[in-house]
Amino acid sequence: MTVLDRRTFALGLGALTVAAPGVVRAQDRYAAAAAYSAASRGISMLVLEAGREVFRDHPRGPERPFETASGTKSFSGVLAAALVQDGLLRLDERCADTLTEWRGQPVKQDATIRSLLDLSSGIGGGPIGRPPTYAEAVAAPPVGPAGTFRYGPRPFQVFGEIVRRKLEAAGRPADVLALMKTRLLDPAGVQVGAWQLRDGQPTLPSGAAFSATQWARFGRFVADGGRVDGRPIVDPAALAACFAPSPANPGYGLTWWLLRAGLIPPGPRAGLGEDDVARLRGLDVRMAAGAGNQRLYLIPERDLVVVRQADGILPALRGRGAPWSDVEFLVRLLGL
C-alpha cells in the first residue's frame, strides 16, 4: 500500500491506478499546490518522491537558474557537516579559536560554530539583501547577549571567514565557493547557476542561484544523509544537527527551518508561523527558505523533496511580497 492508499491493477498493456474512496490522487494534490504557488508569483515547482521526479510545473516559461535568496543559508549547515568529517572544525569549538581578534571580547569570545549557525550567538543583524563582506561581519559588534534567536546575514558571513581561515591554515586554496563545489555540489551532481561574490568570496546568507532541478537534486542529497554512491561524504551526526531544534528557536536547527510548534519566524511577512502548524499533524517538515517565498522542503516521512520558486524577491524585501502560507501550500500538496 502506498502513501496514497491506492490500488494498482496490472493490465496487459500497463497498469491502472485507482484512488481509494475519499483519497485525492497525488497528481491532483500536486496540481492544487502548483495552482496555489502560481497564484502567488510562482515560476517553478518540482516534486521528487523517493528520488524520482513525479511532478513538474513552470508556469512562467522554461526552467532557468533563479536566486534562492535566503535559501542560500542552508548550504552552510551542510558545508559545516562536511568540514566536521574532514577534521577541520567541530560544531562546539569556539569561533575565537580561529577568529583570534574575538578573544577577550564579551559575547564574541563565547560564540561557537553551533551557536553561530543556529543564530543564537548574539552575532546577528546586518543589511538584508546586501550582505557585509566577511571582514565587515567579523568586525561588527554583537547585537545582544547570546541565547536569543536573531535572524540576519552576519553570522553566515562570519562562518565564511572561519572557513576561509581554516583552509588557509591547512595550506589549501582559501576559496570558499571552490570548496563548496568540490566538497558538496560536484559529488552530489549539482550544478550551480550563479553565486554572488564579495571580495572574491561567496555570500553565504543569500546570492546563490539554482534551477529547480538542481536545487531539488541538492535536497535529495541532503535527504539521503549526504551520501554519494551509498557513502556519506559529510559527518552524519553534524548533518543530523541541522535538523535538531535549537533551544533559542524550536523551529530552527543549524541553518534549516523546522515547521513545528514554537517556531519563531524571521519576520512578520515571512509566510512562516506557528498559528496553524497543527494542521501539518506533526509531520516532520524541514525547509530552506528565502525572500519571495523560495522554498526547498524535505519531508522524510513521505520521502519527498519539493522545490518552489517565485519571482518578486525585491518587492518581498521591501514588504510588498505576494501573499503566501507554507501551511496552505503543504496542506494542498500532502492532502492533509
C-alpha positions as CSV (number, residue, x, y, z in Angstrom):
1,M,0.0,0.0,0.0
2,T,1.4,3.4,-1.0
3,V,1.2,6.8,0.8
4,L,-1.9,7.4,-1.3
5,D,-3.7,4.3,-0.1
6,R,-4.4,3.3,-3.7
7,R,-5.0,0.1,-5.5
8,T,-2.9,-0.7,-8.6
9,F,-4.3,-3.3,-11.0
10,A,-1.9,-4.9,-13.5
11,L,-3.2,-4.9,-17.1
12,G,-1.9,-6.4,-20.2
13,L,-0.7,-3.1,-21.6
14,G,0.5,-1.5,-18.3
15,A,-1.0,-0.5,-15.0
16,L,-4.1,1.3,-14.0
17,T,-4.0,3.3,-10.7
18,V,-7.3,3.8,-8.9
19,A,-7.6,6.1,-5.9
20,A,-9.3,4.6,-2.9
21,P,-12.6,6.3,-1.9
22,G,-12.0,9.8,-0.4
23,V,-8.3,9.8,-1.3
24,V,-7.1,12.6,-3.6
25,R,-4.6,11.3,-6.3
26,A,-1.0,12.5,-5.9
27,Q,-1.1,14.3,-9.2
28,D,-4.2,16.2,-8.3
29,R,-2.7,17.2,-5.0
30,Y,0.5,18.4,-6.6
31,A,-1.5,20.3,-9.2
32,A,-3.5,22.0,-6.5
33,A,-0.3,23.0,-4.7
34,A,1.1,24.3,-8.1
35,A,-2.0,26.4,-8.7
36,Y,-1.6,27.9,-5.2
37,S,2.0,28.6,-6.0
38,A,1.3,30.1,-9.4
39,A,-1.3,32.5,-7.9
40,S,1.5,33.9,-5.7
41,R,4.0,34.6,-8.4
42,G,5.3,31.1,-8.6
43,I,7.6,30.3,-11.5
44,S,8.7,26.7,-10.8
45,M,7.5,23.8,-8.7
46,L,9.1,20.3,-8.7
47,V,8.4,17.2,-6.7
48,L,10.8,14.2,-6.1
49,E,9.4,11.1,-4.5
50,A,11.9,8.5,-3.4
51,G,14.4,10.4,-5.6
52,R,12.2,10.1,-8.7
53,E,10.7,13.2,-10.3
54,V,6.9,12.8,-10.2
55,F,5.7,16.4,-10.9
56,R,7.0,19.5,-12.6
57,D,5.4,22.8,-13.3
58,H,6.9,26.0,-14.9
59,P,4.0,28.5,-15.3
60,R,6.3,31.4,-16.4
61,G,8.2,29.6,-19.1
62,P,11.2,27.3,-19.4
63,E,13.2,26.3,-16.3
64,R,16.2,28.5,-15.6
65,P,18.5,29.2,-12.6
66,F,16.8,31.5,-10.1
67,E,18.1,33.1,-7.0
68,T,17.4,31.2,-3.8
69,A,17.7,34.3,-1.6
70,S,18.0,33.3,2.0
71,G,17.6,29.7,0.9
72,T,21.3,30.0,0.3
73,K,21.8,30.0,4.1
74,S,21.1,26.3,4.4
75,F,24.1,25.3,2.3
76,S,26.3,26.5,5.3
77,G,25.0,23.8,7.6
78,V,25.7,21.1,5.2
79,L,29.2,22.5,4.5
80,A,29.9,22.6,8.2
81,A,29.0,18.9,8.3
82,A,31.5,18.2,5.6
83,L,34.2,20.1,7.4
84,V,33.5,18.1,10.6
85,Q,34.1,14.9,8.6
86,D,37.3,16.4,7.3
87,G,38.5,17.2,10.8
88,L,38.7,21.0,10.0
89,L,36.2,22.0,12.6
90,R,33.9,20.9,15.5
91,L,30.4,22.3,16.0
92,D,31.1,23.2,19.6
93,E,34.5,24.8,19.1
94,R,34.7,28.5,19.8
95,C,34.8,30.8,16.9
96,A,37.5,32.7,18.7
97,D,39.8,29.7,18.2
98,T,40.0,30.8,14.6
99,L,39.0,34.4,14.9
100,T,41.7,35.4,17.3
101,E,40.6,39.0,17.4
102,W,37.4,37.8,19.2
103,R,39.3,36.6,22.2
104,G,38.6,38.6,25.3
105,Q,35.6,40.3,23.7
106,P,32.3,39.9,25.6
107,V,29.7,37.7,23.7
108,K,32.1,37.1,20.8
109,Q,34.6,35.1,22.9
110,D,32.0,32.5,23.9
111,A,30.3,32.1,20.5
112,T,30.6,28.6,19.0
113,I,30.2,27.3,15.5
114,R,26.9,25.7,16.6
115,S,25.5,28.9,18.2
116,L,26.7,30.9,15.2
117,L,24.7,28.7,12.8
118,D,21.6,28.3,14.9
119,L,21.5,32.1,15.2
120,S,21.7,32.3,19.0
121,S,25.3,33.5,19.4
122,G,24.5,37.2,19.8
123,I,26.1,37.9,16.4
124,G,23.2,38.9,14.3
125,G,21.6,41.6,12.1
126,G,23.2,43.2,9.0
127,P,21.7,44.7,5.8
128,I,19.1,42.5,4.2
129,G,19.7,41.9,0.5
130,R,23.3,43.1,0.6
131,P,25.4,41.0,3.0
132,P,28.5,42.6,4.5
133,T,31.9,41.3,3.5
134,Y,33.4,38.6,5.6
135,A,35.7,41.2,7.2
136,E,32.9,43.6,7.9
137,A,30.8,40.8,9.5
138,V,33.7,39.7,11.8
139,A,34.4,43.3,12.9
140,A,30.8,44.2,13.7
141,P,29.8,44.3,17.4
142,P,27.4,41.8,18.8
143,V,23.8,42.9,18.8
144,G,22.9,41.5,22.2
145,P,23.6,38.6,24.6
146,A,23.8,35.0,23.5
147,G,20.8,32.7,23.8
148,T,18.2,34.7,21.8
149,F,17.3,33.9,18.2
150,R,18.3,36.7,15.9
151,Y,17.9,36.3,12.2
152,G,20.3,38.1,9.8
153,P,23.1,37.7,7.4
154,R,26.2,38.5,9.6
155,P,26.6,35.0,11.2
156,F,26.8,33.3,7.8
157,Q,29.5,35.7,6.6
158,V,31.4,35.2,9.8
159,F,31.2,31.4,9.2
160,G,32.5,32.1,5.7
161,E,35.6,33.8,7.2
162,I,36.1,31.0,9.6
163,V,36.1,28.5,6.7
164,R,38.4,30.7,4.7
165,R,41.0,31.0,7.5
166,K,40.8,27.2,8.2
167,L,41.6,26.5,4.6
168,E,44.4,28.9,4.7
169,A,45.8,27.4,7.9
170,A,45.7,24.0,6.3
171,G,47.7,25.2,3.3
172,R,44.7,24.8,1.0
173,P,43.3,27.4,-1.5
174,A,41.2,29.8,0.6
175,D,38.3,29.8,-1.9
176,V,35.1,29.0,-0.1
177,L,33.0,28.7,-3.3
178,A,35.5,26.3,-4.8
179,L,35.3,24.2,-1.6
180,M,31.5,24.2,-1.8
181,K,31.7,22.9,-5.3
182,T,34.4,20.3,-4.9
183,R,33.3,19.1,-1.5
184,L,29.5,19.1,-1.9
185,L,28.0,20.2,-5.2
186,D,30.1,18.3,-7.7
187,P,30.0,14.9,-5.8
188,A,26.2,15.3,-5.5
189,G,25.9,16.1,-9.2
190,V,24.5,19.6,-8.6
191,Q,25.3,22.5,-10.9
192,V,25.2,26.0,-9.6
193,G,23.7,28.6,-11.9
194,A,25.5,31.6,-10.2
195,W,26.7,32.7,-6.8
196,Q,27.2,36.3,-5.8
197,L,30.7,37.2,-4.6
198,R,32.0,39.9,-2.3
199,D,35.8,40.5,-2.1
200,G,36.1,37.3,-4.2
201,Q,34.2,35.1,-1.7
202,P,30.7,33.7,-2.0
203,T,27.9,35.4,0.1
204,L,26.6,32.7,2.3
205,P,23.3,34.3,3.6
206,S,22.0,34.8,0.0
207,G,23.1,35.1,-3.6
208,A,23.1,31.5,-4.9
209,A,21.1,30.7,-8.0
210,F,19.9,27.2,-9.0
211,S,17.4,25.8,-11.3
212,A,14.5,23.9,-9.7
213,T,16.1,20.7,-10.9
214,Q,19.5,21.4,-9.4
215,W,18.1,22.7,-6.1
216,A,15.9,19.6,-5.8
217,R,19.0,17.4,-6.5
218,F,20.8,19.1,-3.6
219,G,17.7,18.5,-1.4
220,R,17.8,14.8,-2.4
221,F,21.5,14.6,-1.5
222,V,20.7,16.1,2.0
223,A,17.6,13.9,2.4
224,D,19.8,10.8,1.6
225,G,22.1,11.7,4.6
226,G,24.7,13.4,2.4
227,R,25.6,10.1,0.7
228,V,27.2,9.6,-2.7
229,D,27.2,6.1,-4.0
230,G,26.0,4.9,-0.6
231,R,28.9,6.5,1.2
232,P,28.3,9.6,3.5
233,I,30.6,12.5,2.4
234,V,29.6,14.6,5.4
235,D,29.6,13.8,9.1
236,P,26.2,12.1,9.8
237,A,25.9,13.5,13.4
238,A,26.7,17.0,12.2
239,L,24.2,16.8,9.4
240,A,21.6,15.5,11.9
241,A,22.3,18.6,14.0
242,C,21.0,20.7,11.1
243,F,17.5,19.3,11.9
244,A,17.6,19.3,15.7
245,P,15.6,22.2,17.3
246,S,17.7,24.8,18.9
247,P,17.0,26.0,22.4
248,A,16.5,29.5,21.2
249,N,14.1,28.6,18.4
250,P,12.3,25.2,18.2
251,G,11.6,26.0,14.6
252,Y,15.3,26.3,13.6
253,G,18.2,23.9,13.6
254,L,21.5,24.7,12.0
255,T,20.6,26.9,9.0
256,W,17.4,24.9,8.3
257,W,13.9,25.8,9.3
258,L,11.7,23.2,11.1
259,L,8.0,23.6,10.8
260,R,6.9,22.7,14.3
261,A,5.3,24.3,17.4
262,G,7.2,27.1,18.9
263,L,8.7,28.3,15.6
264,I,10.0,31.9,15.7
265,P,9.8,33.3,12.1
266,P,12.4,35.7,10.7
267,G,9.8,38.4,10.3
268,P,6.1,39.1,10.3
269,R,5.7,38.7,6.5
270,A,7.8,35.5,6.1
271,G,5.0,33.1,5.4
272,L,6.1,31.2,8.5
273,G,4.3,31.0,11.8
274,E,3.1,28.6,14.5
275,D,-0.6,29.6,14.4
276,D,-1.7,26.8,12.2
277,V,1.3,24.4,12.3
278,A,-1.0,21.9,13.9
279,R,-2.6,21.4,10.5
280,L,0.6,19.6,9.5
281,R,-0.4,16.9,12.0
282,G,3.1,16.6,13.4
283,L,4.7,15.9,10.1
284,D,8.5,16.4,10.0
285,V,9.0,19.2,7.5
286,R,12.5,20.7,7.0
287,M,12.9,23.7,4.9
288,A,15.4,26.1,3.3
289,A,13.6,29.4,2.8
290,G,14.2,32.7,1.0
291,A,12.6,36.1,0.3
292,G,9.8,35.9,-2.2
293,N,9.0,32.5,-0.7
294,Q,11.7,30.5,-2.3
295,R,11.4,27.1,-0.8
296,L,13.1,23.7,-0.6
297,Y,11.1,21.3,1.5
298,L,12.4,17.9,2.8
299,I,9.6,15.7,4.1
300,P,11.3,12.4,5.3
301,E,8.1,10.6,6.3
302,R,6.8,10.9,2.7
303,D,10.2,10.6,1.1
304,L,9.5,13.9,-0.7
305,V,11.8,16.7,-1.8
306,V,9.8,19.7,-3.1
307,V,11.1,22.9,-4.7
308,R,9.0,26.1,-5.1
309,Q,10.5,29.2,-6.7
310,A,8.8,32.6,-7.4
311,D,9.7,36.0,-8.7
312,G,9.3,39.2,-6.7
313,I,12.3,38.9,-4.3
314,L,12.9,42.7,-4.3
315,P,9.2,43.5,-3.5
316,A,9.2,41.0,-0.8
317,L,12.3,42.5,0.8
318,R,10.5,45.9,0.7
319,G,7.4,44.5,2.4
320,R,5.3,44.2,-0.7
321,G,5.6,40.5,-1.4
322,A,2.8,38.2,-2.7
323,P,0.6,36.5,0.0
324,W,2.0,33.1,1.0
325,S,1.4,30.4,3.6
326,D,3.7,27.4,3.8
327,V,1.0,25.5,5.6
328,E,-1.7,26.2,3.0
329,F,0.8,25.1,0.3
330,L,1.7,21.9,2.2
331,V,-1.9,21.0,3.1
332,R,-2.7,21.0,-0.7
333,L,0.5,19.2,-1.6
334,L,0.1,16.5,1.0
335,G,-3.7,16.2,1.2
336,L,-3.8,16.9,4.9
